[in-house]
Amino acid sequence: MTFILALDFGGTKLAAALSNAGSREWLGYKRCLSPANTNASTDFKIMRSLIKSLLQDRKPAAIGVSFGGPVNATTGTVRLSHHVCGWENIPLQHLLEQEYSVPASIDNDANVAAFGEWRYGAGNGHNSLFYITVSTGVGGGWILNAKPWRGEEGMAGEIGHMVVDPAGPICLCGKRGCVERLASGPYLAQDAREELQGCRGEKIRNLVGGNLELITGKVVSEAAAQGDQLARELLERSAWALGVGIGNVANLINPQRFVLGGSVTKAGERWWQVIRETARKTALPEVNFEIVSAALGDDAPLWGAVALAEDLLQR
């Protein structure tokens, strides 16, 4: 059998999976959360442990890698991670090839997920799509004319750092009012904690037993589903920001589909409604597009990694 090893280095989680080339089922799957205040060395050590438990005595034919940050896909070098320190200019592809003695291919998580959704998921049968991941951060990946499009040095698709509110709060990139600053899970949680210094958000507070450090984007979504007004406002602002970004991208590039994945996309039907309404109002009336949920769910980056590895075997 021809085994493929798929790896996903996320901002808050690590995942590894094993499949047969040409199969759409996992032979094995391991996933864990990154420790608090993790770094590149710790995450790589954990990933090695996941790989070891998956492979046992088997050897993969190729390795595909999804990484949560800017990557030079040509050289296989991680440029940095915005969420985990120590990844600056790490030659991850070379390290994996050296350690496991098989070819490897690596790219940014949004690019990889876009590739996975295009080949196996919600983008199958379409010539153009823009995949957006809304999770620890917000990133995008392109398929244009049935091929991945990375732009110069692999930086295409950074919708998370499109400014939609110049007077908005400061993002980690230093600009104000970025899509990521308004829409990502950690920032939803941060804004909820700041607002809870007042007397609003009773349901958010109750869900975490008064411990504000336990608030996550998921908690905000749960509170919104229970009718908490503050949570609903934060989620609707998140959806508005993403909708403005999508509408502008639709005007500029005009893809057939926008495919949305990541943990925040599970925020509920109202979140999706606001995104679609805002994107439609932002885009020109003549610009046609669809906004759909990722068919592969949280596994879109892993299946994209499988696609990268399968392409290596066909060269």
Contacts in CASP RR format, 6 or more apart in sequence:
PFRMAT RR
TARGET T0000
AUTHOR 0000-0000-0000
METHOD contacts of the structure
MODEL  1
MTFILALDFGGTKLAAALSNAGSREWLGYKRCLSPANTNASTDFKIMRSL
IKSLLQDRKPAAIGVSFGGPVNATTGTVRLSHHVCGWENIPLQHLLEQEY
SVPASIDNDANVAAFGEWRYGAGNGHNSLFYITVSTGVGGGWILNAKPWR
GEEGMAGEIGHMVVDPAGPICLCGKRGCVERLASGPYLAQDAREELQGCR
GEKIRNLVGGNLELITGKVVSEAAAQGDQLARELLERSAWALGVGIGNVA
NLINPQRFVLGGSVTKAGERWWQVIRETARKTALPEVNFEIVSAALGDDA
PLWGAVALAEDLLQR
1 20 0 8 1.000
2 20 0 8 1.000
2 21 0 8 1.000
2 61 0 8 1.000
2 313 0 8 1.000
3 18 0 8 1.000
3 19 0 8 1.000
3 20 0 8 1.000
3 21 0 8 1.000
3 27 0 8 1.000
3 58 0 8 1.000
3 59 0 8 1.000
3 60 0 8 1.000
3 61 0 8 1.000
4 18 0 8 1.000
4 19 0 8 1.000
4 20 0 8 1.000
4 21 0 8 1.000
4 60 0 8 1.000
4 61 0 8 1.000
4 62 0 8 1.000
4 63 0 8 1.000
4 64 0 8 1.000
4 306 0 8 1.000
4 309 0 8 1.000
4 310 0 8 1.000
4 313 0 8 1.000
5 16 0 8 1.000
5 17 0 8 1.000
5 18 0 8 1.000
5 51 0 8 1.000
5 54 0 8 1.000
5 55 0 8 1.000
5 60 0 8 1.000
5 62 0 8 1.000
5 63 0 8 1.000
5 64 0 8 1.000
5 100 0 8 1.000
5 309 0 8 1.000
6 16 0 8 1.000
6 17 0 8 1.000
6 18 0 8 1.000
6 19 0 8 1.000
6 63 0 8 1.000
6 64 0 8 1.000
6 65 0 8 1.000
6 66 0 8 1.000
6 302 0 8 1.000
6 303 0 8 1.000
6 304 0 8 1.000
6 305 0 8 1.000
6 306 0 8 1.000
6 309 0 8 1.000
7 15 0 8 1.000
7 16 0 8 1.000
7 47 0 8 1.000
7 51 0 8 1.000
7 63 0 8 1.000
7 64 0 8 1.000
7 65 0 8 1.000
7 66 0 8 1.000
7 96 0 8 1.000
7 302 0 8 1.000
7 305 0 8 1.000
8 14 0 8 1.000
8 15 0 8 1.000
8 16 0 8 1.000
8 65 0 8 1.000
8 66 0 8 1.000
8 109 0 8 1.000
8 301 0 8 1.000
8 302 0 8 1.000
8 305 0 8 1.000
9 43 0 8 1.000
9 47 0 8 1.000
9 65 0 8 1.000
9 66 0 8 1.000
9 67 0 8 1.000
9 68 0 8 1.000
9 81 0 8 1.000
9 109 0 8 1.000
10 34 0 8 1.000
10 66 0 8 1.000
10 67 0 8 1.000
10 68 0 8 1.000
10 83 0 8 1.000
10 84 0 8 1.000
10 109 0 8 1.000
10 136 0 8 1.000
10 301 0 8 1.000
11 34 0 8 1.000
11 68 0 8 1.000
11 81 0 8 1.000
11 83 0 8 1.000
11 84 0 8 1.000
11 136 0 8 1.000
11 137 0 8 1.000
12 33 0 8 1.000
12 34 0 8 1.000
12 83 0 8 1.000
12 136 0 8 1.000
13 31 0 8 1.000
13 32 0 8 1.000
13 33 0 8 1.000
13 34 0 8 1.000
14 31 0 8 1.000
14 32 0 8 1.000
14 33 0 8 1.000
14 34 0 8 1.000
14 43 0 8 1.000
14 46 0 8 1.000
14 47 0 8 1.000
14 50 0 8 1.000
15 29 0 8 1.000
15 30 0 8 1.000
15 31 0 8 1.000
15 32 0 8 1.000
15 50 0 8 1.000
15 301 0 8 1.000
15 302 0 8 1.000
16 29 0 8 1.000
16 30 0 8 1.000
16 31 0 8 1.000
16 47 0 8 1.000
16 50 0 8 1.000
16 51 0 8 1.000
16 54 0 8 1.000
17 26 0 8 1.000
17 28 0 8 1.000
17 29 0 8 1.000
17 30 0 8 1.000
17 54 0 8 1.000
17 299 0 8 1.000
17 302 0 8 1.000
17 306 0 8 1.000
18 26 0 8 1.000
18 27 0 8 1.000
18 28 0 8 1.000
18 29 0 8 1.000
18 54 0 8 1.000
18 55 0 8 1.000
18 58 0 8 1.000
18 60 0 8 1.000
19 25 0 8 1.000
19 26 0 8 1.000
19 27 0 8 1.000
19 28 0 8 1.000
19 306 0 8 1.000
20 27 0 8 1.000
21 61 0 8 1.000
21 309 0 8 1.000
21 310 0 8 1.000
21 313 0 8 1.000
22 310 0 8 1.000
24 120 0 8 1.000
28 54 0 8 1.000
29 54 0 8 1.000
30 50 0 8 1.000
30 53 0 8 1.000
30 54 0 8 1.000
31 50 0 8 1.000
32 46 0 8 1.000
32 50 0 8 1.000
34 42 0 8 1.000
34 43 0 8 1.000
34 46 0 8 1.000
34 84 0 8 1.000
35 42 0 8 1.000
38 84 0 8 1.000
39 84 0 8 1.000
39 85 0 8 1.000
39 86 0 8 1.000
40 81 0 8 1.000
40 84 0 8 1.000
40 85 0 8 1.000
40 86 0 8 1.000
40 87 0 8 1.000
40 90 0 8 1.000
41 86 0 8 1.000
43 84 0 8 1.000
44 95 0 8 1.000
48 99 0 8 1.000
51 100 0 8 1.000
59 100 0 8 1.000
59 101 0 8 1.000
59 102 0 8 1.000
60 100 0 8 1.000
60 102 0 8 1.000
60 309 0 8 1.000
61 102 0 8 1.000
61 309 0 8 1.000
61 313 0 8 1.000
62 102 0 8 1.000
62 103 0 8 1.000
62 104 0 8 1.000
62 105 0 8 1.000
62 309 0 8 1.000
62 310 0 8 1.000
62 312 0 8 1.000
62 313 0 8 1.000
63 96 0 8 1.000
63 97 0 8 1.000
63 100 0 8 1.000
63 102 0 8 1.000
63 103 0 8 1.000
63 104 0 8 1.000
63 105 0 8 1.000
63 309 0 8 1.000
64 104 0 8 1.000
64 105 0 8 1.000
64 106 0 8 1.000
64 304 0 8 1.000
64 305 0 8 1.000
64 306 0 8 1.000
64 308 0 8 1.000
64 309 0 8 1.000
64 312 0 8 1.000
65 92 0 8 1.000
65 93 0 8 1.000
65 96 0 8 1.000
65 104 0 8 1.000
65 105 0 8 1.000
65 106 0 8 1.000
65 107 0 8 1.000
65 112 0 8 1.000
65 305 0 8 1.000
65 308 0 8 1.000
66 106 0 8 1.000
66 107 0 8 1.000
66 108 0 8 1.000
66 109 0 8 1.000
66 112 0 8 1.000
66 113 0 8 1.000
66 301 0 8 1.000
66 302 0 8 1.000
66 304 0 8 1.000
66 305 0 8 1.000
67 78 0 8 1.000
67 81 0 8 1.000
67 92 0 8 1.000
67 106 0 8 1.000
67 107 0 8 1.000
67 108 0 8 1.000
67 109 0 8 1.000
67 112 0 8 1.000
68 81 0 8 1.000
68 83 0 8 1.000
68 108 0 8 1.000
68 109 0 8 1.000
69 78 0 8 1.000
69 79 0 8 1.000
69 80 0 8 1.000
69 81 0 8 1.000
69 82 0 8 1.000
69 87 0 8 1.000
69 108 0 8 1.000
69 109 0 8 1.000
70 78 0 8 1.000
70 79 0 8 1.000
70 80 0 8 1.000
70 108 0 8 1.000
70 154 0 8 1.000
70 155 0 8 1.000
71 77 0 8 1.000
71 78 0 8 1.000
71 79 0 8 1.000
71 92 0 8 1.000
71 106 0 8 1.000
71 107 0 8 1.000
71 108 0 8 1.000
71 111 0 8 1.000
71 154 0 8 1.000
72 79 0 8 1.000
72 153 0 8 1.000
72 154 0 8 1.000
73 105 0 8 1.000
73 106 0 8 1.000
73 107 0 8 1.000
73 108 0 8 1.000
73 111 0 8 1.000
73 150 0 8 1.000
73 154 0 8 1.000
75 91 0 8 1.000
75 93 0 8 1.000
76 91 0 8 1.000
76 92 0 8 1.000
76 93 0 8 1.000
76 94 0 8 1.000
76 105 0 8 1.000
76 106 0 8 1.000
77 89 0 8 1.000
77 90 0 8 1.000
77 91 0 8 1.000
77 92 0 8 1.000
77 93 0 8 1.000
78 87 0 8 1.000
78 88 0 8 1.000
78 89 0 8 1.000
78 90 0 8 1.000
78 91 0 8 1.000
78 92 0 8 1.000
78 106 0 8 1.000
79 88 0 8 1.000
79 89 0 8 1.000
80 86 0 8 1.000
80 87 0 8 1.000
80 88 0 8 1.000
80 89 0 8 1.000
81 87 0 8 1.000
82 137 0 8 1.000
82 172 0 8 1.000
82 173 0 8 1.000
83 136 0 8 1.000
83 137 0 8 1.000
92 106 0 8 1.000
93 104 0 8 1.000
93 105 0 8 1.000
93 106 0 8 1.000
96 104 0 8 1.000
96 106 0 8 1.000
97 103 0 8 1.000
97 104 0 8 1.000
103 312 0 8 1.000
104 309 0 8 1.000
104 312 0 8 1.000
105 308 0 8 1.000
105 309 0 8 1.000
105 311 0 8 1.000
105 312 0 8 1.000
106 308 0 8 1.000
107 115 0 8 1.000
107 148 0 8 1.000
107 150 0 8 1.000
107 308 0 8 1.000
108 141 0 8 1.000
108 150 0 8 1.000
108 154 0 8 1.000
109 133 0 8 1.000
109 139 0 8 1.000
109 301 0 8 1.000
110 131 0 8 1.000
110 132 0 8 1.000
110 133 0 8 1.000
110 139 0 8 1.000
110 140 0 8 1.000
110 141 0 8 1.000
110 157 0 8 1.000
111 140 0 8 1.000
111 141 0 8 1.000
111 142 0 8 1.000
111 148 0 8 1.000
111 150 0 8 1.000
111 154 0 8 1.000
112 301 0 8 1.000
112 304 0 8 1.000
112 305 0 8 1.000
112 307 0 8 1.000
112 308 0 8 1.000
113 131 0 8 1.000
113 133 0 8 1.000
113 141 0 8 1.000
113 261 0 8 1.000
113 294 0 8 1.000
113 296 0 8 1.000
113 300 0 8 1.000
113 301 0 8 1.000
113 304 0 8 1.000
114 129 0 8 1.000
114 130 0 8 1.000
114 131 0 8 1.000
114 140 0 8 1.000
114 141 0 8 1.000
114 142 0 8 1.000
114 143 0 8 1.000
114 148 0 8 1.000
114 259 0 8 1.000
115 143 0 8 1.000
115 148 0 8 1.000
115 304 0 8 1.000
115 307 0 8 1.000
115 308 0 8 1.000
116 296 0 8 1.000
116 300 0 8 1.000
116 303 0 8 1.000
116 304 0 8 1.000
116 306 0 8 1.000
116 307 0 8 1.000
117 123 0 8 1.000
117 124 0 8 1.000
117 129 0 8 1.000
117 131 0 8 1.000
117 259 0 8 1.000
117 294 0 8 1.000
117 295 0 8 1.000
117 296 0 8 1.000
117 300 0 8 1.000
117 303 0 8 1.000
117 304 0 8 1.000
118 124 0 8 1.000
118 126 0 8 1.000
118 129 0 8 1.000
118 131 0 8 1.000
118 143 0 8 1.000
118 146 0 8 1.000
119 303 0 8 1.000
119 304 0 8 1.000
119 307 0 8 1.000
120 295 0 8 1.000
120 296 0 8 1.000
120 303 0 8 1.000
120 304 0 8 1.000
120 307 0 8 1.000
121 294 0 8 1.000
121 295 0 8 1.000
121 296 0 8 1.000
121 300 0 8 1.000
121 303 0 8 1.000
122 129 0 8 1.000
122 257 0 8 1.000
122 259 0 8 1.000
122 292 0 8 1.000
122 293 0 8 1.000
122 294 0 8 1.000
122 295 0 8 1.000
122 296 0 8 1.000
123 129 0 8 1.000
123 143 0 8 1.000
123 257 0 8 1.000
123 259 0 8 1.000
123 295 0 8 1.000
126 143 0 8 1.000
126 256 0 8 1.000
126 257 0 8 1.000
127 143 0 8 1.000
127 144 0 8 1.000
127 145 0 8 1.000
127 146 0 8 1.000
127 256 0 8 1.000
128 143 0 8 1.000
128 144 0 8 1.000
128 145 0 8 1.000
128 253 0 8 1.000
128 254 0 8 1.000
128 255 0 8 1.000
128 256 0 8 1.000
128 257 0 8 1.000
129 142 0 8 1.000
129 143 0 8 1.000
129 255 0 8 1.000
129 256 0 8 1.000
129 257 0 8 1.000
129 258 0 8 1.000
129 259 0 8 1.000
130 140 0 8 1.000
130 141 0 8 1.000
130 142 0 8 1.000
130 143 0 8 1.000
130 157 0 8 1.000
130 159 0 8 1.000
130 249 0 8 1.000
130 253 0 8 1.000
130 255 0 8 1.000
130 257 0 8 1.000
130 258 0 8 1.000
130 259 0 8 1.000
131 140 0 8 1.000
131 141 0 8 1.000
131 142 0 8 1.000
131 143 0 8 1.000
131 258 0 8 1.000
131 259 0 8 1.000
131 260 0 8 1.000
131 261 0 8 1.000
131 294 0 8 1.000
131 300 0 8 1.000
132 138 0 8 1.000
132 139 0 8 1.000
132 140 0 8 1.000
132 141 0 8 1.000
132 159 0 8 1.000
132 242 0 8 1.000
132 246 0 8 1.000
132 258 0 8 1.000
132 259 0 8 1.000
132 260 0 8 1.000
132 261 0 8 1.000
133 139 0 8 1.000
133 140 0 8 1.000
133 260 0 8 1.000
133 261 0 8 1.000
133 262 0 8 1.000
133 300 0 8 1.000
133 301 0 8 1.000
134 183 0 8 1.000
134 184 0 8 1.000
134 185 0 8 1.000
134 242 0 8 1.000
134 260 0 8 1.000
134 261 0 8 1.000
134 262 0 8 1.000
134 263 0 8 1.000
134 264 0 8 1.000
134 265 0 8 1.000
135 184 0 8 1.000
135 185 0 8 1.000
135 261 0 8 1.000
135 262 0 8 1.000
135 263 0 8 1.000
135 264 0 8 1.000
136 184 0 8 1.000
136 185 0 8 1.000
136 186 0 8 1.000
137 160 0 8 1.000
137 180 0 8 1.000
137 184 0 8 1.000
137 185 0 8 1.000
137 186 0 8 1.000
138 159 0 8 1.000
138 160 0 8 1.000
138 179 0 8 1.000
138 180 0 8 1.000
138 183 0 8 1.000
138 184 0 8 1.000
138 242 0 8 1.000
139 157 0 8 1.000
139 158 0 8 1.000
139 159 0 8 1.000
139 160 0 8 1.000
139 180 0 8 1.000
140 157 0 8 1.000
140 158 0 8 1.000
140 159 0 8 1.000
140 160 0 8 1.000
141 148 0 8 1.000
141 156 0 8 1.000
141 157 0 8 1.000
142 148 0 8 1.000
142 149 0 8 1.000
142 150 0 8 1.000
142 156 0 8 1.000
142 157 0 8 1.000
142 253 0 8 1.000
142 255 0 8 1.000
143 149 0 8 1.000
143 255 0 8 1.000
144 253 0 8 1.000
144 255 0 8 1.000
149 156 0 8 1.000
150 156 0 8 1.000
159 179 0 8 1.000
159 245 0 8 1.000
159 246 0 8 1.000
159 249 0 8 1.000
160 178 0 8 1.000
160 179 0 8 1.000
160 180 0 8 1.000
160 183 0 8 1.000
161 171 0 8 1.000
161 173 0 8 1.000
161 175 0 8 1.000
161 178 0 8 1.000
161 179 0 8 1.000
161 180 0 8 1.000
162 178 0 8 1.000
162 179 0 8 1.000
162 245 0 8 1.000
162 248 0 8 1.000
162 249 0 8 1.000
163 175 0 8 1.000
163 176 0 8 1.000
163 177 0 8 1.000
163 178 0 8 1.000
164 177 0 8 1.000
164 178 0 8 1.000
164 179 0 8 1.000
164 182 0 8 1.000
164 241 0 8 1.000
164 244 0 8 1.000
164 245 0 8 1.000
165 176 0 8 1.000
165 177 0 8 1.000
165 182 0 8 1.000
165 241 0 8 1.000
166 176 0 8 1.000
166 177 0 8 1.000
167 176 0 8 1.000
167 177 0 8 1.000
168 176 0 8 1.000
168 177 0 8 1.000
168 181 0 8 1.000
168 182 0 8 1.000
169 176 0 8 1.000
169 177 0 8 1.000
169 181 0 8 1.000
169 182 0 8 1.000
169 187 0 8 1.000
169 191 0 8 1.000
170 176 0 8 1.000
170 177 0 8 1.000
170 181 0 8 1.000
171 177 0 8 1.000
171 178 0 8 1.000
171 180 0 8 1.000
171 181 0 8 1.000
172 180 0 8 1.000
172 181 0 8 1.000
173 180 0 8 1.000
177 241 0 8 1.000
179 241 0 8 1.000
179 242 0 8 1.000
179 244 0 8 1.000
179 245 0 8 1.000
180 187 0 8 1.000
181 187 0 8 1.000
182 237 0 8 1.000
182 238 0 8 1.000
182 240 0 8 1.000
182 241 0 8 1.000
183 238 0 8 1.000
183 239 0 8 1.000
183 241 0 8 1.000
183 242 0 8 1.000
183 264 0 8 1.000
184 238 0 8 1.000
184 264 0 8 1.000
185 216 0 8 1.000
185 217 0 8 1.000
185 220 0 8 1.000
185 238 0 8 1.000
185 263 0 8 1.000
185 264 0 8 1.000
186 216 0 8 1.000
186 217 0 8 1.000
188 217 0 8 1.000
188 220 0 8 1.000
188 234 0 8 1.000
188 235 0 8 1.000
188 238 0 8 1.000
188 264 0 8 1.000
189 215 0 8 1.000
189 216 0 8 1.000
189 217 0 8 1.000
189 219 0 8 1.000
189 220 0 8 1.000
191 234 0 8 1.000
192 201 0 8 1.000
192 204 0 8 1.000
192 215 0 8 1.000
192 217 0 8 1.000
192 219 0 8 1.000
192 220 0 8 1.000
192 230 0 8 1.000
192 231 0 8 1.000
192 234 0 8 1.000
193 212 0 8 1.000
193 213 0 8 1.000
193 215 0 8 1.000
195 201 0 8 1.000
195 230 0 8 1.000
195 234 0 8 1.000
196 204 0 8 1.000
196 205 0 8 1.000
196 212 0 8 1.000
196 215 0 8 1.000
196 230 0 8 1.000
200 229 0 8 1.000
200 230 0 8 1.000
201 223 0 8 1.000
201 228 0 8 1.000
201 229 0 8 1.000
201 230 0 8 1.000
201 231 0 8 1.000
202 228 0 8 1.000
203 223 0 8 1.000
203 226 0 8 1.000
203 227 0 8 1.000
203 228 0 8 1.000
203 231 0 8 1.000
204 215 0 8 1.000
204 219 0 8 1.000
204 220 0 8 1.000
204 223 0 8 1.000
204 228 0 8 1.000
204 230 0 8 1.000
204 231 0 8 1.000
205 212 0 8 1.000
207 219 0 8 1.000
207 222 0 8 1.000
207 223 0 8 1.000
208 214 0 8 1.000
208 215 0 8 1.000
208 219 0 8 1.000
217 263 0 8 1.000
217 264 0 8 1.000
218 263 0 8 1.000
218 266 0 8 1.000
220 231 0 8 1.000
220 234 0 8 1.000
220 235 0 8 1.000
220 267 0 8 1.000
221 231 0 8 1.000
221 235 0 8 1.000
221 264 0 8 1.000
221 266 0 8 1.000
221 267 0 8 1.000
221 268 0 8 1.000
221 271 0 8 1.000
223 230 0 8 1.000
223 231 0 8 1.000
224 231 0 8 1.000
224 232 0 8 1.000
224 234 0 8 1.000
224 235 0 8 1.000
224 267 0 8 1.000
224 268 0 8 1.000
224 270 0 8 1.000
225 268 0 8 1.000
232 270 0 8 1.000
235 267 0 8 1.000
235 270 0 8 1.000
235 271 0 8 1.000
236 270 0 8 1.000
236 271 0 8 1.000
236 274 0 8 1.000
238 264 0 8 1.000
238 267 0 8 1.000
238 271 0 8 1.000
239 267 0 8 1.000
239 270 0 8 1.000
239 271 0 8 1.000
239 272 0 8 1.000
239 273 0 8 1.000
239 274 0 8 1.000
239 275 0 8 1.000
239 278 0 8 1.000
240 274 0 8 1.000
240 278 0 8 1.000
242 275 0 8 1.000
242 278 0 8 1.000
243 274 0 8 1.000
243 275 0 8 1.000
243 276 0 8 1.000
243 278 0 8 1.000
243 279 0 8 1.000
243 282 0 8 1.000
244 278 0 8 1.000
244 279 0 8 1.000
244 282 0 8 1.000
245 279 0 8 1.000
245 282 0 8 1.000
246 258 0 8 1.000
246 275 0 8 1.000
246 278 0 8 1.000
246 279 0 8 1.000
246 282 0 8 1.000
246 283 0 8 1.000
246 291 0 8 1.000
247 278 0 8 1.000
247 279 0 8 1.000
247 280 0 8 1.000
247 282 0 8 1.000
247 283 0 8 1.000
247 287 0 8 1.000
248 282 0 8 1.000
248 283 0 8 1.000
249 255 0 8 1.000
249 258 0 8 1.000
250 258 0 8 1.000
250 279 0 8 1.000
250 282 0 8 1.000
250 283 0 8 1.000
250 287 0 8 1.000
250 289 0 8 1.000
251 282 0 8 1.000
251 283 0 8 1.000
251 284 0 8 1.000
251 287 0 8 1.000
254 287 0 8 1.000
254 289 0 8 1.000
255 289 0 8 1.000
256 289 0 8 1.000
256 290 0 8 1.000
257 289 0 8 1.000
257 290 0 8 1.000
257 291 0 8 1.000
257 292 0 8 1.000
258 279 0 8 1.000
258 289 0 8 1.000
258 290 0 8 1.000
258 291 0 8 1.000
258 292 0 8 1.000
259 292 0 8 1.000
259 293 0 8 1.000
259 294 0 8 1.000
259 295 0 8 1.000
260 275 0 8 1.000
260 291 0 8 1.000
260 292 0 8 1.000
260 293 0 8 1.000
260 294 0 8 1.000
261 293 0 8 1.000
261 294 0 8 1.000
261 297 0 8 1.000
261 300 0 8 1.000
262 294 0 8 1.000
262 297 0 8 1.000
262 298 0 8 1.000
263 298 0 8 1.000
264 271 0 8 1.000
265 271 0 8 1.000
265 272 0 8 1.000
265 293 0 8 1.000
265 294 0 8 1.000
272 291 0 8 1.000
272 293 0 8 1.000
275 291 0 8 1.000
276 291 0 8 1.000
279 289 0 8 1.000
279 291 0 8 1.000
283 289 0 8 1.000
294 300 0 8 1.000
296 303 0 8 1.000
END
